[in-house]
Amino acid sequence: MSSYVEATCLCQVTPWWQLQADFQYAFRPAGGIPNPENPSQRVGNEAVVGLRTSIMF
């Protein structure tokens, strides 16, 4: 079973421009299956970082 945590923050930089940062952390993202590169270990936890921008005309 996988579990996820996510945090996001939206910033209004100017009246026409927004930036949104995003952080996600997955615990056991593959459900505990063996690592294909090293079968004696399980697939590890994963962190994902993203940035989104919106420009309005």
All heavy atoms as atom14 arrays in JSON, in Angstrom:
{
  "sequence": "MSSYVEATCLCQVTPWWQLQADFQYAFRPAGGIPNPENPSQRVGNEAVVGLRTSIMF",
  "atom14_mask": [
    [1, 1, 1, 1, 1, 1, 1, 1, 0, 0, 0, 0, 0, 0],
    [1, 1, 1, 1, 1, 1, 0, 0, 0, 0, 0, 0, 0, 0],
    [1, 1, 1, 1, 1, 1, 0, 0, 0, 0, 0, 0, 0, 0],
    [1, 1, 1, 1, 1, 1, 1, 1, 1, 1, 1, 1, 0, 0],
    [1, 1, 1, 1, 1, 1, 1, 0, 0, 0, 0, 0, 0, 0],
    [1, 1, 1, 1, 1, 1, 1, 1, 1, 0, 0, 0, 0, 0],
    [1, 1, 1, 1, 1, 0, 0, 0, 0, 0, 0, 0, 0, 0],
    [1, 1, 1, 1, 1, 1, 1, 0, 0, 0, 0, 0, 0, 0],
    [1, 1, 1, 1, 1, 1, 0, 0, 0, 0, 0, 0, 0, 0],
    [1, 1, 1, 1, 1, 1, 1, 1, 0, 0, 0, 0, 0, 0],
    [1, 1, 1, 1, 1, 1, 0, 0, 0, 0, 0, 0, 0, 0],
    [1, 1, 1, 1, 1, 1, 1, 1, 1, 0, 0, 0, 0, 0],
    [1, 1, 1, 1, 1, 1, 1, 0, 0, 0, 0, 0, 0, 0],
    [1, 1, 1, 1, 1, 1, 1, 0, 0, 0, 0, 0, 0, 0],
    [1, 1, 1, 1, 1, 1, 1, 0, 0, 0, 0, 0, 0, 0],
    [1, 1, 1, 1, 1, 1, 1, 1, 1, 1, 1, 1, 1, 1],
    [1, 1, 1, 1, 1, 1, 1, 1, 1, 1, 1, 1, 1, 1],
    [1, 1, 1, 1, 1, 1, 1, 1, 1, 0, 0, 0, 0, 0],
    [1, 1, 1, 1, 1, 1, 1, 1, 0, 0, 0, 0, 0, 0],
    [1, 1, 1, 1, 1, 1, 1, 1, 1, 0, 0, 0, 0, 0],
    [1, 1, 1, 1, 1, 0, 0, 0, 0, 0, 0, 0, 0, 0],
    [1, 1, 1, 1, 1, 1, 1, 1, 0, 0, 0, 0, 0, 0],
    [1, 1, 1, 1, 1, 1, 1, 1, 1, 1, 1, 0, 0, 0],
    [1, 1, 1, 1, 1, 1, 1, 1, 1, 0, 0, 0, 0, 0],
    [1, 1, 1, 1, 1, 1, 1, 1, 1, 1, 1, 1, 0, 0],
    [1, 1, 1, 1, 1, 0, 0, 0, 0, 0, 0, 0, 0, 0],
    [1, 1, 1, 1, 1, 1, 1, 1, 1, 1, 1, 0, 0, 0],
    [1, 1, 1, 1, 1, 1, 1, 1, 1, 1, 1, 0, 0, 0],
    [1, 1, 1, 1, 1, 1, 1, 0, 0, 0, 0, 0, 0, 0],
    [1, 1, 1, 1, 1, 0, 0, 0, 0, 0, 0, 0, 0, 0],
    [1, 1, 1, 1, 0, 0, 0, 0, 0, 0, 0, 0, 0, 0],
    [1, 1, 1, 1, 0, 0, 0, 0, 0, 0, 0, 0, 0, 0],
    [1, 1, 1, 1, 1, 1, 1, 1, 0, 0, 0, 0, 0, 0],
    [1, 1, 1, 1, 1, 1, 1, 0, 0, 0, 0, 0, 0, 0],
    [1, 1, 1, 1, 1, 1, 1, 1, 0, 0, 0, 0, 0, 0],
    [1, 1, 1, 1, 1, 1, 1, 0, 0, 0, 0, 0, 0, 0],
    [1, 1, 1, 1, 1, 1, 1, 1, 1, 0, 0, 0, 0, 0],
    [1, 1, 1, 1, 1, 1, 1, 1, 0, 0, 0, 0, 0, 0],
    [1, 1, 1, 1, 1, 1, 1, 0, 0, 0, 0, 0, 0, 0],
    [1, 1, 1, 1, 1, 1, 0, 0, 0, 0, 0, 0, 0, 0],
    [1, 1, 1, 1, 1, 1, 1, 1, 1, 0, 0, 0, 0, 0],
    [1, 1, 1, 1, 1, 1, 1, 1, 1, 1, 1, 0, 0, 0],
    [1, 1, 1, 1, 1, 1, 1, 0, 0, 0, 0, 0, 0, 0],
    [1, 1, 1, 1, 0, 0, 0, 0, 0, 0, 0, 0, 0, 0],
    [1, 1, 1, 1, 1, 1, 1, 1, 0, 0, 0, 0, 0, 0],
    [1, 1, 1, 1, 1, 1, 1, 1, 1, 0, 0, 0, 0, 0],
    [1, 1, 1, 1, 1, 0, 0, 0, 0, 0, 0, 0, 0, 0],
    [1, 1, 1, 1, 1, 1, 1, 0, 0, 0, 0, 0, 0, 0],
    [1, 1, 1, 1, 1, 1, 1, 0, 0, 0, 0, 0, 0, 0],
    [1, 1, 1, 1, 0, 0, 0, 0, 0, 0, 0, 0, 0, 0],
    [1, 1, 1, 1, 1, 1, 1, 1, 0, 0, 0, 0, 0, 0],
    [1, 1, 1, 1, 1, 1, 1, 1, 1, 1, 1, 0, 0, 0],
    [1, 1, 1, 1, 1, 1, 1, 0, 0, 0, 0, 0, 0, 0],
    [1, 1, 1, 1, 1, 1, 0, 0, 0, 0, 0, 0, 0, 0],
    [1, 1, 1, 1, 1, 1, 1, 1, 0, 0, 0, 0, 0, 0],
    [1, 1, 1, 1, 1, 1, 1, 1, 0, 0, 0, 0, 0, 0],
    [1, 1, 1, 1, 1, 1, 1, 1, 1, 1, 1, 0, 0, 0]
  ],
  "atom14_positions": [
    [[0.84, -1.18, 0.0], [0.0, 0.0, 0.0], [0.88, 1.24, 0.0], [1.84, 1.34, 0.74], [-0.89, -0.01, 1.23], [-1.8, 1.15, 1.3], [-2.92, 0.92, 2.7], [-3.28, 2.58, 3.04], [0.0, 0.0, 0.0], [0.0, 0.0, 0.0], [0.0, 0.0, 0.0], [0.0, 0.0, 0.0], [0.0, 0.0, 0.0], [0.0, 0.0, 0.0]],
    [[0.55, 2.19, -0.83], [1.29, 3.44, -0.94], [0.58, 4.55, -0.17], [-0.64, 4.55, -0.05], [1.41, 3.87, -2.4], [2.12, 2.91, -3.13], [0.0, 0.0, 0.0], [0.0, 0.0, 0.0], [0.0, 0.0, 0.0], [0.0, 0.0, 0.0], [0.0, 0.0, 0.0], [0.0, 0.0, 0.0], [0.0, 0.0, 0.0], [0.0, 0.0, 0.0]],
    [[1.36, 5.5, 0.34], [0.83, 6.7, 0.99], [1.54, 7.91, 0.41], [2.71, 7.83, 0.04], [1.09, 6.65, 2.49], [0.43, 5.56, 3.07], [0.0, 0.0, 0.0], [0.0, 0.0, 0.0], [0.0, 0.0, 0.0], [0.0, 0.0, 0.0], [0.0, 0.0, 0.0], [0.0, 0.0, 0.0], [0.0, 0.0, 0.0], [0.0, 0.0, 0.0]],
    [[0.81, 9.02, 0.3], [1.35, 10.22, -0.3], [1.09, 11.43, 0.59], [0.07, 11.51, 1.27], [0.69, 10.49, -1.66], [0.93, 9.39, -2.66], [0.05, 8.33, -2.76], [2.04, 9.42, -3.48], [0.27, 7.31, -3.65], [2.26, 8.41, -4.39], [1.38, 7.36, -4.48], [1.6, 6.35, -5.37], [0.0, 0.0, 0.0], [0.0, 0.0, 0.0]],
    [[2.04, 12.38, 0.56], [1.88, 13.67, 1.22], [2.15, 14.73, 0.16], [3.08, 14.59, -0.63], [2.89, 13.82, 2.39], [2.82, 15.2, 2.98], [2.66, 12.76, 3.44], [0.0, 0.0, 0.0], [0.0, 0.0, 0.0], [0.0, 0.0, 0.0], [0.0, 0.0, 0.0], [0.0, 0.0, 0.0], [0.0, 0.0, 0.0], [0.0, 0.0, 0.0]],
    [[1.31, 15.76, 0.13], [1.49, 16.81, -0.87], [1.33, 18.17, -0.2], [0.46, 18.37, 0.64], [0.46, 16.67, -1.99], [0.62, 17.71, -3.07], [-0.32, 17.49, -4.25], [-1.19, 16.61, -4.19], [-0.17, 18.22, -5.24], [0.0, 0.0, 0.0], [0.0, 0.0, 0.0], [0.0, 0.0, 0.0], [0.0, 0.0, 0.0], [0.0, 0.0, 0.0]],
    [[2.19, 19.12, -0.6], [2.09, 20.51, -0.15], [2.2, 21.4, -1.37], [3.0, 21.14, -2.27], [3.2, 20.83, 0.84], [0.0, 0.0, 0.0], [0.0, 0.0, 0.0], [0.0, 0.0, 0.0], [0.0, 0.0, 0.0], [0.0, 0.0, 0.0], [0.0, 0.0, 0.0], [0.0, 0.0, 0.0], [0.0, 0.0, 0.0], [0.0, 0.0, 0.0]],
    [[1.37, 22.45, -1.4], [1.4, 23.36, -2.52], [1.24, 24.8, -2.03], [0.66, 25.03, -0.96], [0.3, 23.01, -3.55], [0.45, 23.85, -4.69], [-1.07, 23.16, -2.98], [0.0, 0.0, 0.0], [0.0, 0.0, 0.0], [0.0, 0.0, 0.0], [0.0, 0.0, 0.0], [0.0, 0.0, 0.0], [0.0, 0.0, 0.0], [0.0, 0.0, 0.0]],
    [[1.78, 25.73, -2.78], [1.7, 27.14, -2.42], [1.51, 27.95, -3.7], [2.25, 27.79, -4.66], [2.99, 27.57, -1.72], [3.01, 29.31, -1.28], [0.0, 0.0, 0.0], [0.0, 0.0, 0.0], [0.0, 0.0, 0.0], [0.0, 0.0, 0.0], [0.0, 0.0, 0.0], [0.0, 0.0, 0.0], [0.0, 0.0, 0.0], [0.0, 0.0, 0.0]],
    [[0.5, 28.81, -3.71], [0.2, 29.65, -4.87], [0.57, 31.08, -4.55], [0.12, 31.63, -3.53], [-1.29, 29.55, -5.23], [-1.76, 30.39, -6.41], [-1.1, 29.93, -7.69], [-3.26, 30.31, -6.54], [0.0, 0.0, 0.0], [0.0, 0.0, 0.0], [0.0, 0.0, 0.0], [0.0, 0.0, 0.0], [0.0, 0.0, 0.0], [0.0, 0.0, 0.0]],
    [[1.4, 31.69, -5.4], [1.85, 33.08, -5.19], [1.39, 33.94, -6.36], [1.61, 33.59, -7.52], [3.37, 33.15, -5.09], [4.03, 32.24, -3.71], [0.0, 0.0, 0.0], [0.0, 0.0, 0.0], [0.0, 0.0, 0.0], [0.0, 0.0, 0.0], [0.0, 0.0, 0.0], [0.0, 0.0, 0.0], [0.0, 0.0, 0.0], [0.0, 0.0, 0.0]],
    [[0.75, 35.05, -6.05], [0.33, 36.01, -7.06], [1.48, 37.0, -7.22], [1.62, 37.93, -6.44], [-0.95, 36.73, -6.62], [-1.57, 37.59, -7.68], [-2.32, 36.78, -8.71], [-3.0, 35.82, -8.4], [-2.19, 37.17, -9.96], [0.0, 0.0, 0.0], [0.0, 0.0, 0.0], [0.0, 0.0, 0.0], [0.0, 0.0, 0.0], [0.0, 0.0, 0.0]],
    [[2.33, 36.81, -8.23], [3.52, 37.63, -8.42], [3.14, 39.03, -8.9], [3.62, 40.04, -8.38], [4.49, 36.96, -9.41], [5.73, 37.8, -9.61], [4.85, 35.57, -8.94], [0.0, 0.0, 0.0], [0.0, 0.0, 0.0], [0.0, 0.0, 0.0], [0.0, 0.0, 0.0], [0.0, 0.0, 0.0], [0.0, 0.0, 0.0], [0.0, 0.0, 0.0]],
    [[2.28, 39.1, -9.89], [1.72, 40.36, -10.41], [0.24, 40.1, -10.64], [-0.21, 38.96, -10.55], [2.39, 40.78, -11.74], [2.08, 39.83, -12.73], [3.9, 40.91, -11.59], [0.0, 0.0, 0.0], [0.0, 0.0, 0.0], [0.0, 0.0, 0.0], [0.0, 0.0, 0.0], [0.0, 0.0, 0.0], [0.0, 0.0, 0.0], [0.0, 0.0, 0.0]],
    [[-0.55, 41.12, -10.97], [-1.98, 40.87, -11.22], [-2.24, 39.89, -12.37], [-3.3, 39.28, -12.45], [-2.53, 42.26, -11.56], [-1.62, 43.2, -10.88], [-0.26, 42.55, -10.95], [0.0, 0.0, 0.0], [0.0, 0.0, 0.0], [0.0, 0.0, 0.0], [0.0, 0.0, 0.0], [0.0, 0.0, 0.0], [0.0, 0.0, 0.0], [0.0, 0.0, 0.0]],
    [[-1.28, 39.69, -13.25], [-1.47, 38.82, -14.41], [-0.61, 37.55, -14.38], [-0.67, 36.74, -15.29], [-1.18, 39.6, -15.7], [0.11, 40.37, -15.67], [0.27, 41.66, -15.25], [1.4, 39.9, -16.04], [1.59, 42.02, -15.34], [2.32, 40.95, -15.83], [1.9, 38.7, -16.53], [3.68, 40.85, -16.08], [3.25, 38.59, -16.79], [4.12, 39.65, -16.57]],
    [[0.2, 37.34, -13.32], [1.13, 36.21, -13.28], [1.06, 35.48, -11.95], [1.16, 36.1, -10.89], [2.54, 36.73, -13.53], [3.62, 35.69, -13.58], [3.5, 34.39, -13.92], [5.0, 35.91, -13.28], [4.72, 33.76, -13.85], [5.66, 34.68, -13.47], [5.73, 37.0, -12.88], [7.02, 34.53, -13.26], [7.08, 36.85, -12.68], [7.72, 35.62, -12.88]],
    [[0.86, 34.17, -12.0], [0.82, 33.34, -10.8], [1.9, 32.25, -10.89], [2.15, 31.7, -11.97], [-0.52, 32.63, -10.66], [-1.68, 33.52, -10.41], [-2.97, 32.72, -10.33], [-3.09, 31.64, -10.89], [-3.95, 33.29, -9.64], [0.0, 0.0, 0.0], [0.0, 0.0, 0.0], [0.0, 0.0, 0.0], [0.0, 0.0, 0.0], [0.0, 0.0, 0.0]],
    [[2.51, 31.95, -9.76], [3.43, 30.82, -9.64], [2.89, 29.88, -8.57], [2.44, 30.33, -7.52], [4.83, 31.28, -9.22], [5.69, 31.95, -10.27], [6.99, 32.43, -9.65], [5.98, 31.0, -11.41], [0.0, 0.0, 0.0], [0.0, 0.0, 0.0], [0.0, 0.0, 0.0], [0.0, 0.0, 0.0], [0.0, 0.0, 0.0], [0.0, 0.0, 0.0]],
    [[2.96, 28.59, -8.85], [2.5, 27.6, -7.88], [3.59, 26.54, -7.71], [3.93, 25.83, -8.66], [1.2, 26.95, -8.34], [0.66, 25.97, -7.33], [-0.69, 25.4, -7.76], [-1.14, 25.6, -8.88], [-1.32, 24.7, -6.86], [0.0, 0.0, 0.0], [0.0, 0.0, 0.0], [0.0, 0.0, 0.0], [0.0, 0.0, 0.0], [0.0, 0.0, 0.0]],
    [[4.13, 26.45, -6.5], [5.11, 25.41, -6.17], [4.38, 24.21, -5.6], [3.36, 24.34, -4.93], [6.11, 25.96, -5.17], [0.0, 0.0, 0.0], [0.0, 0.0, 0.0], [0.0, 0.0, 0.0], [0.0, 0.0, 0.0], [0.0, 0.0, 0.0], [0.0, 0.0, 0.0], [0.0, 0.0, 0.0], [0.0, 0.0, 0.0], [0.0, 0.0, 0.0]],
    [[4.93, 23.02, -5.88], [4.3, 21.79, -5.44], [5.38, 20.81, -4.98], [6.41, 20.66, -5.64], [3.49, 21.19, -6.58], [2.72, 19.96, -6.16], [1.89, 20.08, -5.24], [2.96, 18.89, -6.73], [0.0, 0.0, 0.0], [0.0, 0.0, 0.0], [0.0, 0.0, 0.0], [0.0, 0.0, 0.0], [0.0, 0.0, 0.0], [0.0, 0.0, 0.0]],
    [[5.14, 20.15, -3.84], [6.04, 19.12, -3.33], [5.2, 17.89, -2.99], [4.17, 18.0, -2.32], [6.78, 19.61, -2.08], [7.62, 18.54, -1.44], [8.86, 18.22, -1.98], [7.19, 17.84, -0.33], [9.64, 17.23, -1.42], [7.96, 16.85, 0.24], [9.2, 16.54, -0.3], [0.0, 0.0, 0.0], [0.0, 0.0, 0.0], [0.0, 0.0, 0.0]],
    [[5.63, 16.74, -3.48], [4.94, 15.48, -3.21], [5.95, 14.47, -2.7], [7.09, 14.42, -3.2], [4.29, 14.92, -4.47], [3.29, 15.84, -5.1], [2.81, 15.32, -6.44], [3.02, 14.17, -6.8], [2.16, 16.18, -7.2], [0.0, 0.0, 0.0], [0.0, 0.0, 0.0], [0.0, 0.0, 0.0], [0.0, 0.0, 0.0], [0.0, 0.0, 0.0]],
    [[5.55, 13.67, -1.71], [6.41, 12.62, -1.18], [5.6, 11.33, -1.11], [4.51, 11.32, -0.54], [6.95, 12.98, 0.21], [8.08, 12.09, 0.65], [9.38, 12.33, 0.2], [7.86, 11.0, 1.47], [10.42, 11.52, 0.59], [8.9, 10.18, 1.86], [10.19, 10.45, 1.41], [11.22, 9.63, 1.79], [0.0, 0.0, 0.0], [0.0, 0.0, 0.0]],
    [[6.11, 10.3, -1.74], [5.41, 9.01, -1.79], [6.16, 8.0, -0.93], [7.36, 7.78, -1.1], [5.33, 8.51, -3.22], [0.0, 0.0, 0.0], [0.0, 0.0, 0.0], [0.0, 0.0, 0.0], [0.0, 0.0, 0.0], [0.0, 0.0, 0.0], [0.0, 0.0, 0.0], [0.0, 0.0, 0.0], [0.0, 0.0, 0.0], [0.0, 0.0, 0.0]],
    [[5.43, 7.38, 0.0], [5.97, 6.32, 0.83], [5.61, 4.99, 0.16], [4.44, 4.74, -0.11], [5.37, 6.35, 2.24], [5.64, 7.65, 2.95], [4.73, 8.69, 2.88], [6.79, 7.83, 3.69], [4.95, 9.89, 3.54], [7.03, 9.01, 4.36], [6.12, 10.05, 4.28], [0.0, 0.0, 0.0], [0.0, 0.0, 0.0], [0.0, 0.0, 0.0]],
    [[6.6, 4.16, -0.12], [6.42, 2.88, -0.8], [5.61, 3.05, -2.09], [4.53, 2.49, -2.25], [5.73, 1.88, 0.13], [6.56, 1.57, 1.36], [5.91, 0.57, 2.24], [5.8, -0.7, 1.49], [5.17, -1.76, 1.95], [4.6, -1.74, 3.11], [5.13, -2.85, 1.22], [0.0, 0.0, 0.0], [0.0, 0.0, 0.0], [0.0, 0.0, 0.0]],
    [[6.12, 3.85, -3.06], [5.34, 4.15, -4.26], [5.01, 2.94, -5.12], [4.05, 2.95, -5.87], [6.23, 5.13, -5.03], [7.6, 4.84, -4.55], [7.45, 4.43, -3.11], [0.0, 0.0, 0.0], [0.0, 0.0, 0.0], [0.0, 0.0, 0.0], [0.0, 0.0, 0.0], [0.0, 0.0, 0.0], [0.0, 0.0, 0.0], [0.0, 0.0, 0.0]],
    [[5.77, 1.88, -5.0], [5.5, 0.69, -5.8], [4.79, -0.39, -4.99], [4.68, -1.53, -5.43], [6.8, 0.14, -6.37], [0.0, 0.0, 0.0], [0.0, 0.0, 0.0], [0.0, 0.0, 0.0], [0.0, 0.0, 0.0], [0.0, 0.0, 0.0], [0.0, 0.0, 0.0], [0.0, 0.0, 0.0], [0.0, 0.0, 0.0], [0.0, 0.0, 0.0]],
    [[4.35, -0.05, -3.79], [3.66, -1.02, -2.96], [4.57, -2.05, -2.33], [4.12, -3.1, -1.91], [0.0, 0.0, 0.0], [0.0, 0.0, 0.0], [0.0, 0.0, 0.0], [0.0, 0.0, 0.0], [0.0, 0.0, 0.0], [0.0, 0.0, 0.0], [0.0, 0.0, 0.0], [0.0, 0.0, 0.0], [0.0, 0.0, 0.0], [0.0, 0.0, 0.0]],
    [[5.87, -1.78, -2.32], [6.82, -2.7, -1.68], [7.38, -3.77, -2.59], [7.91, -4.77, -2.11], [0.0, 0.0, 0.0], [0.0, 0.0, 0.0], [0.0, 0.0, 0.0], [0.0, 0.0, 0.0], [0.0, 0.0, 0.0], [0.0, 0.0, 0.0], [0.0, 0.0, 0.0], [0.0, 0.0, 0.0], [0.0, 0.0, 0.0], [0.0, 0.0, 0.0]],
    [[7.27, -3.59, -3.92], [7.83, -4.6, -4.82], [9.36, -4.53, -4.81], [9.94, -3.5, -4.47], [7.29, -4.44, -6.26], [7.76, -3.12, -6.88], [5.79, -4.57, -6.3], [7.48, -3.03, -8.37], [0.0, 0.0, 0.0], [0.0, 0.0, 0.0], [0.0, 0.0, 0.0], [0.0, 0.0, 0.0], [0.0, 0.0, 0.0], [0.0, 0.0, 0.0]],
    [[10.04, -5.61, -5.21], [11.5, -5.59, -5.26], [12.01, -4.6, -6.3], [11.39, -4.39, -7.34], [11.87, -7.02, -5.65], [10.68, -7.84, -5.27], [9.5, -6.95, -5.42], [0.0, 0.0, 0.0], [0.0, 0.0, 0.0], [0.0, 0.0, 0.0], [0.0, 0.0, 0.0], [0.0, 0.0, 0.0], [0.0, 0.0, 0.0], [0.0, 0.0, 0.0]],
    [[13.15, -4.0, -6.01], [13.8, -3.07, -6.92], [14.36, -3.86, -8.11], [15.14, -4.79, -7.93], [14.93, -2.34, -6.18], [15.56, -1.26, -7.01], [15.42, -1.21, -8.22], [16.29, -0.38, -6.34], [0.0, 0.0, 0.0], [0.0, 0.0, 0.0], [0.0, 0.0, 0.0], [0.0, 0.0, 0.0], [0.0, 0.0, 0.0], [0.0, 0.0, 0.0]],
    [[14.0, -3.52, -9.37], [14.49, -4.27, -10.53], [16.02, -4.22, -10.66], [16.62, -5.14, -11.18], [13.83, -3.6, -11.73], [12.74, -2.77, -11.19], [13.05, -2.48, -9.76], [0.0, 0.0, 0.0], [0.0, 0.0, 0.0], [0.0, 0.0, 0.0], [0.0, 0.0, 0.0], [0.0, 0.0, 0.0], [0.0, 0.0, 0.0], [0.0, 0.0, 0.0]],
    [[16.64, -3.13, -10.18], [18.1, -3.01, -10.27], [18.82, -3.77, -9.17], [19.99, -4.11, -9.32], [18.49, -1.53, -10.24], [17.95, -0.75, -11.42], [18.22, 0.73, -11.32], [18.87, 1.16, -10.35], [17.75, 1.45, -12.21], [0.0, 0.0, 0.0], [0.0, 0.0, 0.0], [0.0, 0.0, 0.0], [0.0, 0.0, 0.0], [0.0, 0.0, 0.0]],
    [[18.14, -4.01, -8.04], [18.73, -4.74, -6.92], [17.62, -5.51, -6.22], [17.01, -5.02, -5.29], [19.42, -3.77, -5.96], [20.18, -4.48, -4.87], [20.13, -5.71, -4.75], [20.89, -3.72, -4.07], [0.0, 0.0, 0.0], [0.0, 0.0, 0.0], [0.0, 0.0, 0.0], [0.0, 0.0, 0.0], [0.0, 0.0, 0.0], [0.0, 0.0, 0.0]],
    [[17.34, -6.74, -6.67], [16.18, -7.5, -6.16], [16.21, -7.78, -4.66], [15.19, -8.12, -4.09], [16.23, -8.8, -6.95], [17.01, -8.48, -8.18], [17.99, -7.42, -7.77], [0.0, 0.0, 0.0], [0.0, 0.0, 0.0], [0.0, 0.0, 0.0], [0.0, 0.0, 0.0], [0.0, 0.0, 0.0], [0.0, 0.0, 0.0], [0.0, 0.0, 0.0]],
    [[17.35, -7.61, -4.0], [17.39, -7.85, -2.55], [16.84, -6.66, -1.76], [16.66, -6.75, -0.55], [18.83, -8.15, -2.1], [19.65, -7.02, -2.31], [0.0, 0.0, 0.0], [0.0, 0.0, 0.0], [0.0, 0.0, 0.0], [0.0, 0.0, 0.0], [0.0, 0.0, 0.0], [0.0, 0.0, 0.0], [0.0, 0.0, 0.0], [0.0, 0.0, 0.0]],
    [[16.56, -5.54, -2.44], [16.0, -4.35, -1.79], [14.63, -4.03, -2.38], [14.32, -4.41, -3.5], [16.92, -3.14, -1.99], [18.25, -3.25, -1.33], [19.09, -2.0, -1.57], [18.79, -1.2, -2.44], [20.15, -1.86, -0.8], [0.0, 0.0, 0.0], [0.0, 0.0, 0.0], [0.0, 0.0, 0.0], [0.0, 0.0, 0.0], [0.0, 0.0, 0.0]],
    [[13.83, -3.31, -1.61], [12.52, -2.84, -2.08], [12.68, -1.48, -2.77], [13.65, -0.76, -2.53], [11.55, -2.68, -0.91], [11.35, -3.94, -0.13], [10.42, -4.84, -0.87], [10.19, -6.06, -0.09], [9.69, -7.15, -0.6], [9.37, -7.19, -1.88], [9.5, -8.21, 0.13], [0.0, 0.0, 0.0], [0.0, 0.0, 0.0], [0.0, 0.0, 0.0]],
    [[11.72, -1.11, -3.61], [11.71, 0.21, -4.23], [11.57, 1.24, -3.12], [10.71, 1.11, -2.25], [10.57, 0.34, -5.26], [10.43, 1.76, -5.76], [10.8, -0.61, -6.42], [0.0, 0.0, 0.0], [0.0, 0.0, 0.0], [0.0, 0.0, 0.0], [0.0, 0.0, 0.0], [0.0, 0.0, 0.0], [0.0, 0.0, 0.0], [0.0, 0.0, 0.0]],
    [[12.43, 2.27, -3.13], [12.45, 3.25, -2.05], [11.4, 4.34, -2.19], [10.66, 4.41, -3.17], [0.0, 0.0, 0.0], [0.0, 0.0, 0.0], [0.0, 0.0, 0.0], [0.0, 0.0, 0.0], [0.0, 0.0, 0.0], [0.0, 0.0, 0.0], [0.0, 0.0, 0.0], [0.0, 0.0, 0.0], [0.0, 0.0, 0.0], [0.0, 0.0, 0.0]],
    [[11.33, 5.2, -1.18], [10.42, 6.34, -1.18], [10.85, 7.33, -2.25], [12.01, 7.36, -2.66], [10.41, 7.02, 0.19], [9.9, 6.1, 1.27], [9.24, 5.12, 1.01], [10.24, 6.41, 2.51], [0.0, 0.0, 0.0], [0.0, 0.0, 0.0], [0.0, 0.0, 0.0], [0.0, 0.0, 0.0], [0.0, 0.0, 0.0], [0.0, 0.0, 0.0]],
    [[9.93, 8.17, -2.69], [10.19, 9.12, -3.78], [9.72, 10.51, -3.42], [8.67, 10.68, -2.79], [9.46, 8.69, -5.06], [9.9, 7.36, -5.61], [11.28, 7.38, -6.21], [11.71, 8.44, -6.7], [11.94, 6.33, -6.19], [0.0, 0.0, 0.0], [0.0, 0.0, 0.0], [0.0, 0.0, 0.0], [0.0, 0.0, 0.0], [0.0, 0.0, 0.0]],
    [[10.5, 11.51, -3.83], [10.11, 12.93, -3.67], [9.99, 13.54, -5.06], [10.81, 13.26, -5.95], [11.13, 13.68, -2.86], [0.0, 0.0, 0.0], [0.0, 0.0, 0.0], [0.0, 0.0, 0.0], [0.0, 0.0, 0.0], [0.0, 0.0, 0.0], [0.0, 0.0, 0.0], [0.0, 0.0, 0.0], [0.0, 0.0, 0.0], [0.0, 0.0, 0.0]],
    [[8.95, 14.36, -5.26], [8.72, 15.04, -6.54], [8.5, 16.52, -6.24], [7.72, 16.88, -5.36], [7.48, 14.46, -7.26], [7.23, 15.19, -8.57], [7.64, 12.98, -7.49], [0.0, 0.0, 0.0], [0.0, 0.0, 0.0], [0.0, 0.0, 0.0], [0.0, 0.0, 0.0], [0.0, 0.0, 0.0], [0.0, 0.0, 0.0], [0.0, 0.0, 0.0]],
    [[9.2, 17.38, -6.99], [9.07, 18.83, -6.84], [8.63, 19.4, -8.18], [9.15, 19.01, -9.23], [10.4, 19.46, -6.4], [10.29, 20.97, -6.29], [10.86, 18.86, -5.09], [0.0, 0.0, 0.0], [0.0, 0.0, 0.0], [0.0, 0.0, 0.0], [0.0, 0.0, 0.0], [0.0, 0.0, 0.0], [0.0, 0.0, 0.0], [0.0, 0.0, 0.0]],
    [[7.67, 20.32, -8.16], [7.19, 20.92, -9.39], [6.93, 22.4, -9.26], [6.82, 22.93, -8.14], [0.0, 0.0, 0.0], [0.0, 0.0, 0.0], [0.0, 0.0, 0.0], [0.0, 0.0, 0.0], [0.0, 0.0, 0.0], [0.0, 0.0, 0.0], [0.0, 0.0, 0.0], [0.0, 0.0, 0.0], [0.0, 0.0, 0.0], [0.0, 0.0, 0.0]],
    [[6.87, 23.07, -10.38], [6.57, 24.51, -10.42], [5.67, 24.75, -11.62], [5.94, 24.32, -12.74], [7.85, 25.33, -10.55], [7.69, 26.83, -10.56], [7.16, 27.32, -9.24], [9.02, 27.5, -10.86], [0.0, 0.0, 0.0], [0.0, 0.0, 0.0], [0.0, 0.0, 0.0], [0.0, 0.0, 0.0], [0.0, 0.0, 0.0], [0.0, 0.0, 0.0]],
    [[4.57, 25.45, -11.37], [3.6, 25.76, -12.42], [3.47, 27.27, -12.51], [3.47, 27.98, -11.5], [2.26, 25.14, -12.06], [1.16, 25.47, -13.01], [-0.14, 24.87, -12.52], [-1.22, 25.4, -13.3], [-2.49, 25.19, -13.06], [-2.84, 24.42, -12.06], [-3.41, 25.73, -13.8], [0.0, 0.0, 0.0], [0.0, 0.0, 0.0], [0.0, 0.0, 0.0]],
    [[3.32, 27.78, -13.69], [3.12, 29.2, -13.89], [1.89, 29.44, -14.75], [1.6, 28.66, -15.66], [4.38, 29.87, -14.51], [4.18, 31.27, -14.57], [4.68, 29.35, -15.88], [0.0, 0.0, 0.0], [0.0, 0.0, 0.0], [0.0, 0.0, 0.0], [0.0, 0.0, 0.0], [0.0, 0.0, 0.0], [0.0, 0.0, 0.0], [0.0, 0.0, 0.0]],
    [[1.18, 30.52, -14.45], [0.0, 30.92, -15.24], [0.14, 32.4, -15.57], [0.38, 33.22, -14.7], [-1.29, 30.72, -14.45], [-1.47, 29.37, -14.15], [0.0, 0.0, 0.0], [0.0, 0.0, 0.0], [0.0, 0.0, 0.0], [0.0, 0.0, 0.0], [0.0, 0.0, 0.0], [0.0, 0.0, 0.0], [0.0, 0.0, 0.0], [0.0, 0.0, 0.0]],
    [[-0.02, 32.71, -16.85], [0.02, 34.09, -17.32], [-1.32, 34.39, -17.98], [-1.75, 33.65, -18.88], [1.18, 34.32, -18.29], [2.51, 34.03, -17.58], [1.15, 35.73, -18.85], [3.72, 34.07, -18.48], [0.0, 0.0, 0.0], [0.0, 0.0, 0.0], [0.0, 0.0, 0.0], [0.0, 0.0, 0.0], [0.0, 0.0, 0.0], [0.0, 0.0, 0.0]],
    [[-1.98, 35.45, -17.53], [-3.28, 35.8, -18.09], [-3.16, 37.07, -18.93], [-2.58, 38.06, -18.49], [-4.28, 36.04, -16.94], [-4.59, 34.78, -16.21], [-5.76, 35.09, -14.89], [-4.71, 34.76, -13.49], [0.0, 0.0, 0.0], [0.0, 0.0, 0.0], [0.0, 0.0, 0.0], [0.0, 0.0, 0.0], [0.0, 0.0, 0.0], [0.0, 0.0, 0.0]],
    [[-3.73, 37.0, -20.13], [-3.7, 38.15, -21.04], [-5.06, 38.79, -21.1], [-6.07, 38.21, -20.95], [-3.3, 37.71, -22.45], [-1.87, 37.28, -22.53], [-1.53, 35.94, -22.42], [-0.86, 38.21, -22.69], [-0.22, 35.52, -22.51], [0.45, 37.81, -22.78], [0.78, 36.46, -22.69], [0.0, 0.0, 0.0], [0.0, 0.0, 0.0], [0.0, 0.0, 0.0]]
  ]
}
